Amino acid sequence: MNNQAKQMYALNLDRCVKLIETIGKKRTVLLQGDIGNGKSSTIHTLASMLPTHTPCYFDCTTKDLGDITIPNIAKLDDGTGYVTYLTNEELGAHHNKPIILMIDEFGKANTAVKNALLRLMLERKIGSYSLHPDSIVYATTNKGSEGVGDLLQAHQCNRICIVQVLKSDAQTIIEHGINNDWDTSVLGWTKDNPNVLQPFEEVKDPEENPWIYHPRAQRTAFVTPRSLEASSDILKERDHLDDITLTAALIGTIGERAATDLMSFVKLADQLPSLQSIKDDPKNAKVPDSASAICMVVYRTLANLERSWINAWMDYLPRLDTEAQGLFAQGVVNPKYSRGAIVMQNKKFTEWARLNNYMLSADKK
């Protein structure tokens, strides 16, 4: 598949999950995509969708052939004349009920491990074990073009369904971060710098984008959705760390350039009004001076908004510029926004929406 076709038919993580849920009982889907883009995290999404299934995680990078099946010593001298084998519990065959088996980093496994797993991936059997017929099996791997050791041979590929995973863009990550309590500074910085998630295939010279992973550059720390989430975890503890320690931790997580840029952005947090001031006195609470800081206020609100103070926020919102109000509205009507229902049931929001309907209709185009 050429690069243009790969991009055209690359699936976002939601579509990948739907595909696995739909055909995963009979066919093994292999998700092939960028470093740190959330491929492995799909098992948590599938587990929440299928509560009757037991999630099983099998990490190929830590396994050798002897880690998959071994002779059953208790049966060696039973006089049957043959050897039976036990299989690794991480493969889930012993559960005797539906499982979701994720074979992680399949492309990095040694050849013996790959071949040993092929029958399981094709026929749902390994040794004398058969998976429950409702079990789902899928796998993950990185792009071969990333140069991190992922390699599949033709006969292995022919047994599975390989799909390209679309690299998440800034807006997708911001939506995810809002619903998963990410630090506001990370969300605001990502919005202001969407190229920190640019696909490396679009960058001929690695120096043109110093924030991302690039196979032609020797970078051990760089920006991915995974490292952005790690940065959020670090920044949430910044009250307990001095700036030098905080910056050092970020450098080791997202790289020097990204860390120093993000730290500059963190300083904007000093301009933000506290949530309590908005709740207590929305008509007099501080309004930040910079557009970036205002954006952070909106994202922080979306991530923390509760029914008890929606009215106060709706009194504060008109004091922000039109772009910020539109940003809030777009967040609320996003179908993935976990608090959308309670906001849209609020009378002050519905009245604001009636008066500013153009902001909502523009988002639907």
N, C-alpha and C positions, 0 to 999 in steps of 0.2 A: 504494500500500500504506500503510495507516494505521500509526501508531506501534506499536500493540499487536501487529499482525501482523508488522511488521518485527522486533520483539523476539522474538516467538514462533518465527520461522523464520530468525533470524540464525544463521550457522554459525561455529563456532570455527575456528581456522586449520587444525587437523587435518582437519576435514571439508571445508574449502575446498580443501586440497591433494588430498584423495581425489576430490573432484568434478572438479577440473582434470585429474587423471591419467586419470579414467574417460572423460570426454567431450571433453577438450581437443583431440583429433585432428580432430574434426568441428565442434565448437561452441566459440566463444570465451566464456569465463566472465570477467566483470568483477567484481572484488572491490571493494566499496564499503564504506568503514569509517573509523574514527577516525584522527586524526593519530597517527603514531608507534606504531601498534599491531602492526606486523610484516607488513603486506601485501606489501611489496617483498621481504622476507626469504624469502618462500615459494619464490622461485626456487632458493635454496640447498637447501631441503628436497627439491624436485622433482629437482634435479640429482643429489642423493645417492641418490634412489630410482630414477633412470633413467640409469645411467652410460653407456648407449649414445647418449644425446642430448647435444648441445652447448648449454649455456645461453647465451642471447643477451638482453642488457638494452638496451631502447630507451627513453630518457628523453624523453618528449614535451615537457617544459617547456623543453628546450634546442634544439628543432627548429622550422624553418620549412619551407615546401613544397619549397624547393630542397635541403633536407637529406634528402629522401626519394628522389627520382629526378632525374637530370640527363641531358641529351643525351650520347650516346656520340660524342665529338668525332672519334675515329678512324674512325667510320663515316659521317660527314656527307658525304663526297665519294666514296663508293664506287660511285655510279651506280645504287643500288637504287631511288632515288626516294622513300624514306621514312626516318624518323629512328628509331633505336633508343635505348633509355634504360638507363642504369646505375642500380642501386639502392644505397642505403646499406648498408655491410657490417654495421652493427649490427642490421639486420633478419635477417641470417643466411641469406638465400636462396642465397648463393654456396657454402655448405658442401656442398650436394648430399647431405646425409645428415640424419637426424632431428635436430631442434633443439627446445629449449624457449624460445619467444620470449615474454618479458614486456614488454608495452607499458605502461610505467609512467606514472602521472599523466595518463591519457588525458583525463580531464575538464578538465584545465587547458590542453590543447593549443589552439592557435588553430584556427578553423573549417576552414581549408584543410588543415591537417595531419590533423585528424580525418577529413575526407572522403577524403583520400588513403589513409588506412589502412583504410577500411571494407571494400574488396574483399579485402584481406589477411586481415582478421578474419573475413569471411564465407566466402570461397572459397579462402583460402590461396594467393592469387596477387597479384602486384604487377608491373605492366607485363608484360614477356614472361617473368617468372620465376614458377615454381611451387615451393612448398615441398615437401620430401619428404613423402609421404603419412602417415608416422608422426609428423610434427612436431606439437607441441602449442603452441597460441597462447592466451594469456590476457592480461588487462589489470587495472590497478588505478586507483582514484580515491578521493578523499575524499568525505565526505558533503556534499551541497549545503548542508545546514543549518549546517555549520561556518563557512560564509562565507569560504572561502579560494580561491574562484574556479573551482570545479568545476561545469561545466554541460554537459548532454547534451540534444540535441534528440530528438524522438520517432523520426525515421527512423533516427537513429544507434542508439538504444536497441533498436529492433526487429531489429537485425542481431546482437545479442549476448544473452547470458544474464547478467543482473545479480543478484548475490546480496549480501545484507547480511552484513558480517563482525561477529561478536560481539566486543565489547570485552573484552579479557582482564582477568580479575579478579586480585586479589592472590594467591590460591592458585596460579593458573596461572602467574603470573610467578615466584613463588617456586620452583615445580617446574622451570621453565625455567632460572632462575638457578643452582639447585643443580647441574644437569647441564652448565652452561656457565661454571663457575668465577667466579661473581659475588662481589663483596666481601660478607662476612658481615654487615656493618653495614647494607647496603642491604636484604638479605633480612629481617633482624630488624625494621628500621624499617617495611618494607612490611607485614609481618605485623601489627605493632602499629597500623598506620594504613591499613587497607584502603581507606578512602575517598579516598586519593590517586589511585585508579584509577576513581573513580566516573564513570559516564557523565554528560556535561553536561546531557543531557535531563532528568535527575532533579533538577536544581538550578535553581530559578526565579531566585533571587538569587545572582549570582556570588560575593558576599561570604560566602555560607554555606559555600563550599568554595574557599578561596584557593589550593589546590595544583594544580587542574586547568585545562586549557584550557576557556574558555567564550567563545562568540561575542559575548557582551554585555560582555566585559571586555577591556581593552587589555593583554593579557599576552603577552610575547614569549618568556618562559621559564616552563615549567610541567612537571608530572609526566606522563610517558607511559612505556610500556615501553621505548621507545627512549632517552629521557633518563635513565631509571633505569640502563640499561646503561652509558650514558656516565658517570653518576655513579660507578658501580662502577669503571670504568677510572681515574677521577680519584682515588678513595679508595685504590686499590691503590698509588698513588705518594705517599701522605701522609707517608711517612718522609723524603721529599725536599723537603717543602713546609712552611712555617710555617702556623699556623692561619688567619691573615688571607688568605694567598694561596689556601689550600685552600677557605675559605669563599667567596671571590670567584669562584673557578672554578665552585663548585656553584651559586651565585646565577645565574651566566650560563647554567647548564644546566637547572636545575629551578625557578628562581625564588627570591626572597628568603625567603618563609615556609618553603618546603620545605627550603631549604638550611640555615637556622638550626635547624630542627627536627632534620634529619638530623645536623648537627654535634653537637647535644646527645646524640644517640643514639650517635654514634661514641665519645664519652667512655666509654661502657660497655665498650668493648673493653679498657680498662685492667683490668677485673675478670676477664677471661677467663684461664683457665689456658692455658699454651702447649700445642700439640699434643704436643711432645716430653715434657712433664711427664706427660701422660696415657699416652703410650706407655711411659715408663720406670717410673712409679710410680702406676698408676691408682687404687690404694686410698688414696692420700694426696694426690693432685693436688687443687688448689684447686677448690672448688665455688662458683660465683658466688652473690652474695646476692640479686640481683634476678631476677625471672621473665624479663625481657627479655634479660638477659645469658645466662641458661641457654638460652634459645631460640637465641641466637646460637651457643652452643657446639654445639648439636644440628645446626644448619644447616651450620656449618663442618665438622663431622664427616661429614655426608652428602656434602658436596662433595669431601672429601679422603680418605675411608676407603679403605684398601688391605688386601688379604688378610693382610699381615704383622702388622698391629696390631689386627685385629678382636677378638682375645681380650682385649687390654688394654682396649679400649673397652667390651666387655661386662662387664668387672670394674668399670669406672667408672660405667656407665649406672645400676645400681641405687641409686647415691648421689644421683641426681637425683630430682625429684618425679615423681609418677605422670603428670602432664600432659606433662612433657618426655619421659618414656619412651614415652608414646603417640605423641607427635609424631615421634619417631625411627622407631617401628614403622610408622606410616602412610607415612613417606617411603620406607622399605625396600620395602614391598609395592606401592607405586605402580608400575604397569606401565611408566611412562616413566623410572623411576630406573635410570640406566646401571650402577650397581654392585649392584643388587638381588640378582643371582644369586650373587655371591661371599659376600654376607652371609648369605643364606638357606641356604647350604651349610655354614656354620660351626656346629659342635656347640654352642658356648655360646649362640649366638643361637637355635638350635632348642629348646634346653632352656629358655631365657628365654621363648620364644614359647609353649611348652607350659604354663608356669606362669602366663603372662599372656595367655592366649588371648582373654580378654574384650576386650582392647584392639584386637586384630586383627579380631575378629568385629564389634565396634561400628563399625569403619571400613567394613565391607562393607554395612552396612544402608542 
